[in-house]
C-alpha cells in the first residue's frame, strides 16, 4: 500500500525536476547568447563564439530584431525563454540537445549574426 501511495509522489517529483532543469538550461542559453551579442554591439564589431547547453525538448527558436527566444516542451505545454538584446540580431541555431558552439559576428549592416554548425 505504501508503494501505491509513494509512486505518484516520486513521478511528480521527477517531472518537476525535469521541468526545472529544462527551464534553467534554456534561460541560461538565451542569456549567454544575448550577453555575447551585446558585447559585440558595444564593441561595434568583431566575432566571438560561445558554448550553450540545450536541454531536450527545444522545439523552435526566434532570433530576430532584438529578440532571442527558445520554445521548449515543458510538461504538457510549451515554455518560452526570452532575452532582449541592445542591437538587432538574426540567424539560426541547432535545437538538438547538448553542448554546442555558437558563433556571433557583427556584420557591416549592424546586425549581429548568430549561427551554429
Secondary structure, DSSP 8 states (H G I E B T S, - for coil): -HHHHHHHHHHHHHHHHHHHHHHHHHHHHHHHHHHHHHHHHHHTS-EEEEEEEE-TTEEEEEEETTEEEEEEEETTEEEEEEEE-SS-EEEE----SEEEEEEEEE-TTS-EEEEE-
